[in-house]
Amino acid sequence: MPELPFSDILSAECLQLFIENSPRKRNRIFTPLVTLKAFISQVLSTDGSCRQAVSQVLSERVSEGKKANSINTRSYCKARENLPLEPLIQAVKETGKALHDQSHPSWRWKGHNTLLVDGTTVLMPDTASNQRAFPQQSNQKPGLGFPIARLVGLISLSTGSVLSYAKDPYQDKGSGETSLLSTLFGDISTNDLLLADRYYCTWAIIALLLKQNSHILVQNHAQRKPNFSEGEKLGAKDHMIDWKKPKKSLYR
């Protein structure tokens, strides 16, 4: 598929999914792959506007001897809105993992491919469908807030690519950052090192990662006070302790 400059990263299967699952296959100009290419170029551009993306398509069509398209952004925006979600998610994971796995050994920490984990929140347009899926915060009066979602992502330390992510409503059972991270354990490979802040320092996370032969480097949780008089001393500022399994899950 020569019209897509990202074919060396996106697999043929992934590109085929865009074509098969796009409802606007018959659009003469903004085909699924042209739309995807324009969308990626828009995100990567310094301008970031839809008009810039449409102008890029116009420039390429003219250079290839094709009929010029209109600079009106309406058709492009409709085509972009109809890009299938699942192939987009797969593309994020596929490209992120490919870049991560290809990182030069010198970028690894003591031979470990290192992943960062962090969470954030995003606001979305205030539509009825968004409010149903990602309700606004409960302390806001109806109609005065925006739909809000929580995201937790795995990021390659060496390349900066996103390997995987999980999303959920901001306020919901099991929507905390530690709970979302637990759904991403399958994307952390054997011998990978997870670098996290102290919020992720829980018995459950450490135990589950060790069980799958992955590693974690994390600062001690603020509510867990270290006691250097306990455990086995290994050296200066270095000792080993045993943690007892808590009576209840620490995911929240």
N, C-alpha and C positions, 0 to 999 in steps of 0.2 A: 504494500500500500504506500507508494512513493509520495503521495500528497501529505502524509503525516510524518513530520520530521522526528517524531518520538517513537517510531516503530522499532528502533534499536533497544528500547526500554520496555515498551508495552508489547506483550506477546500477541501473536495472531489470534489466539483464542479470546483474549480480552477485547481486542478490536472487533472481533466478530460479534461479541455480545452486545456491543454498542449498536451495531447495525441491526441485529435481530430484534432487540428490545426497544428500539426507537420508533415512536408512532409516526414520525414525520420523514419516513424514508424517501418519499417521492418529491420532496422539496428540491427543485432543480438547482438551487444555489447552495443553501445551507443543509447539505446532507449531514448525517450524524457525525462522520469523521471530520468534515470541514468545520462543523460547529464545535466539535471537541478541540480541534486545532486552534480555532479562533478564541475559544474560552481559555485555554492554557496560555496563549499569547497575551490575552487580556490580563490575566492574573500576574504574569511575569513582567508586564510592561510598567514603565514609570508613570504612565498616564492612568491606566486602569479603567478607562471608560469604554462603554459599548461602542461609541462612535469610532474609537481608535481600532477596535477589533474588526468592525465592518470595513473600515478604510483599508486595513491590512488584507482582507479578503479581496476587496476591489483591486488593490495593487497587484496581487498575485494573479488574478483572473486576466487583467489587462496584459501582464507580462507573458502570459501563456497563450495570448491571442484569443481569449474567450470574451464573450459579451460582458460588458461592465454591469455590475449590480448596482442597485440604488444604495445611497449612503444612509437611507432611513434605517434606523436600528430596530424597527418593530419586528421584522421577520427573524432577525438574529435572536432577539430576546425571547421570542416564542419558541424558537428551535432550542435555545439553551435551556429554557424551562422544561422542555420535554426530554432532555437527556436522561436516560434511565439511571436510577440511583445506584442499584447494586453493582453494575459494571464500574461506576465511578469509585465506589468503595473498594472494589477489587483492584482497580488501577492504582489507588493510593497505596495499598498494602504491597502490591506486586513491585511497583517502582521503588518504594522505600526499602523493601527487603533486598532487592537486587543491588542497589547502591550500597547498602550496609554490608552485604556479603562480599562485595568487591573492594571494600576499603583496604588500603595498603597495610601490611602488617605493622609498619612503623606507627600507624595511627592507633593501634590497639594498646590497651594498658596491660602490661605484663602478659601479653598473649591473649587477653580476653577482648572479645567484641563487647563494647560497653554501650548500654542503653540508658537513657534518661527517662524518668517518668514524672509527669506533672499534670496538674488539672487546671481548668479554667472554666469560665462561663461565657455564654454568648447570648445576645438578645436578637430576636427575630421580628419581622414585620407582624404587626398586630392583626392577624387574620383569625377567623373562627377556627380553622383547622389547626393552626399553630397553637392557639390557646388550648384546644382539646388535648393535643399531644404533649405540649410543654407549657403548662399553666404558669401564669405570672406568680410572683411571690405572694404568699398568703397574707402578708401584712399590708398589702396594697389594696385599695378599693377597686372593685370591678370597673374596668374601662380606663383605669389610670396607669396601668403597668403594661409592660411588654412581655410576650412569651420568653421564657428563659430556659436554657438547657445547660447541663453540666457535661463537660468533656474531660476525658483522661486519655493521654496519648503516650505512646512509646516512641522516643526519638533517638536516632543513632548519634552517639557522641562524635564519631569520626566524620560523618558526612552531613549531619543535620537533617536527614530525611526522616519522615514519619513512617514507621513500620506498621503501626496499627493504632486504633483508637476505639473508645467506647463512649456512648452517649446515653443520657437518661434525663428525665425531668429534674429540675433543680431541687425540688422538694418532693421526695417520694421514698417509700420503703426500699432500701437497698440501692439508693442512688448516690451514696457517699463515694468519695474518691477511692477509698480502700476497696469497696465493693466492686466498683467499676474496674479497678486494676485486676481483681481476681478473675474477671472474664477474659483478660488478655494474657494469662499465663501461658497459653498454648502458643503464643507468638514469641515467647522468650525461649531461645534455644539452649541446649545443653552447653555448659561452660560459659554462657553469656553472663556478664556482670551488670546488674541493675543498680544504677546510682539514683538515690531518692533523698528527699528531705525528711526531716524527723517525723512528719505526719504519718509516713508509711512504716514507721518502726513498730510493727506489731508482731506478736508471736506467730500468728497465723500466716502472715505473708512470708516471714523468714522460713518457717517450717515447710510451707508448700514449695517454695523455691528450692530449698535444699533437697526436698524429696525428688524433684525432677533434675537434680544435678546442675542447677543454676546457682548464681551467687548474687549477693546483695551487699552494697556498701551504703550505710545509712547512719545518720547521727541519732543519738539516743533521744527517745521521746521526752518532751519537756516534763511530763508527769511521772517519768520513771527516773528516779534519782540514782546515779551510779554509786556503788559502794566498793571502793578498791581494796577494802580489807577482806572481801569475800572472793572466792574463786581461786584459780591457779595463776600465779604470777609468771609471765613469760619473759618479761624484760621491762625496761623503763617505759612507763605509760602504756603497758601492754599486758593484759591479763584475760583469762578465759573464765566465763561463768556459765552456769546452767540456768535456763529459764523454765519454770514450770508452766504446763499448759493451763491457760485460764479456764474458769468454769463456764464462761459464756463467750460467744464469738465476738471478736473485736471489729468485725465488718459492720459498717453502719452507713 
